[in-house]
Amino acid sequence: MYTLKEGIDFYIEPMQSKKVTVFDTTLRDGEQTPGVSLTSTQKLEIAHQLDKLGVDIIEAGFPISSEGDKESVKSISNAGLDTTVCGLARVLKKDIDACFESDVGLVHTFVPTSDVQRIYTIKKSREEVIQLAVEAVQYIKDHGLKCMFSAMDATRTDPEYLIEVFKAVQEAGCDIINVPDTVGVMVPSAMYRQIKGIAAEITIPIDVHCHNDFGLAVANSLMAVEAGASQVQVTINGIGERAGNADLSQTVMSLTSIYGAKTNIRTEYLVETSKMVENYTGIRLPPNTPVVGQNAFSHESGIHSQGVLEKSDTFEPGIMTPEMVGHRRRIVLGKHTGKHAVKQSLESAGIKTNDNQLDEIVIRIKEIANKGKQITDADLYAVASAVLGKASSEEELIKLKEVSVMTGNILTPTAVVKADIEGKEIIAARTGVGPVDAALHAVRDILGESNHFRLQDFRIDAITGGADALADVYIGLENEKGRIVTARSANPDIVMASVEALVNAMNLLYKKENKS
């Protein structure tokens, strides 16, 4: 057991002295992601962003695959980046030559080693595969470049044969070996045992490349590092073929925050980088994506939000803060929201309320959220403005009880309004040119002969986009003495918003008349 942060203990082995190399394959694996096609300009911009992020190696592409890919890799190689640029190649001289022509600093060569892939894809014997691997490594080293060798489908390869392959390429001068879980079938405990076994036989650095078919890519990568791997292959947002690859942000933050390992990643750019790749690939992240997702540091539930506002460690990891990854903490308002969160959100915008006003704002927010609407800051401010602009309950002439509206293409719009006026229940019904017009006429009728108000202004705005947008109604009302008041209300129902705004305005005029 060790402590990374005071009061937070972990039952894992620390890695404070370990430095992990981050090998990013976003550009290469992004091209293998269904539905993704990046332009050369976008690839170059992503490469610059990855360099800013601090990745150690960028696998820029597969140069032999097309002339366009070769030119793209070459432009990245010559972009003056601090990172090492890598090109992918099969164990074929023409592939490796394409990497040379792309001016890369590292060649990543690979060959299938599992029986199923060796027999059914390249149709080579075990001996032939070793010979091809050794010749490819020697050819790369003869040209003075660093070489990484990958035994494709290593996790389904006979363990003894795999060690034989790795020893052969190590003797040929290979700089790094890669152990790919090509079809994502490993579990963390098995990955640990495999890498531990390889590390006992091999002296050069071990790299891992984990696919996410069972959602275990990050966990398998972490277990590999625990077992002796010093380099991890990752992608931004976990993009890649099928279910994708190990996610860079999740892998790096686990290594640094949980294990205490070191990387060169400037974590404050993680969210920024994620958004760029999301934008260019068109693959939208679920809000609950760890580390970089919209909800990663968001809180709604009353007890949770109150705890976070008092001390963030209560309902967040503590060892990873939003500031560390370029995120921000959000208190999300909804049906579980408590007074503490609403008050904090209002005060952050400079809006002060008394206890009664705060209670009413919370009630309205929950009513809106219970109808399935997501509450935005704009919604909150509109509701607060409507509540703060009301007369207090003690000063209200009209207490609205019920509003009913009937309308349709063959019906005359009709509204019925029920309200208490100084303790007496009044019901009024009116027709109009539309449901809002009918409802406003009915509201004015409930005052009977006491209605000397004239509508000066009436405006409706949608607070946010979408069919469920909150309607913000603004009303200007004038009495017979020329006194004018303005009032507003916000409600998902445009008729209710209009009625509430008019009642608010009437009550404010009544309040002012009493005071004068």
Secondary structure as UniProt FT lines:
FT   STRAND          2..5
FT   TURN            6..7
FT   STRAND          8..10
FT   TURN            16..17
FT   STRAND          21..24
FT   HELIX           26..31
FT   TURN            34..35
FT   HELIX           40..53
FT   STRAND          57..61
FT   HELIX           63..65
FT   HELIX           67..77
FT   STRAND          84..90
FT   HELIX           93..101
FT   TURN            102..103
FT   STRAND          106..112
FT   HELIX           115..117
FT   HELIX           118..122
FT   HELIX           126..142
FT   TURN            143..144
FT   STRAND          146..152
FT   HELIX           154..156
FT   HELIX           159..171
FT   TURN            172..173
FT   STRAND          176..181
FT   TURN            182..183
FT   HELIX           188..199
FT   TURN            200..201
FT   STRAND          206..211
FT   TURN            213..214
FT   HELIX           217..227
FT   STRAND          231..235
FT   HELIX           236..238
FT   TURN            242..243
FT   HELIX           248..253
FT   HELIX           254..259
FT   HELIX           267..269
FT   HELIX           270..281
FT   TURN            287..288
FT   TURN            290..292
FT   TURN            294..297
FT   STRAND          298..299
FT   HELIX           302..310
FT   HELIX           312..314
FT   HELIX           322..325
FT   STRAND          330..331
FT   TURN            335..336
FT   HELIX           339..348
FT   TURN            349..350
FT   HELIX           355..370
FT   TURN            371..372
FT   HELIX           377..388
FT   HELIX           393..395
FT   STRAND          398..408
FT   TURN            409..410
FT   STRAND          411..421
FT   TURN            422..423
FT   STRAND          424..431
FT   HELIX           435..445
FT   TURN            446..447
FT   HELIX           448..450
FT   STRAND          454..462
FT   TURN            467..468
FT   STRAND          471..478
FT   TURN            480..481
FT   STRAND          484..491
FT   HELIX           494..515
//
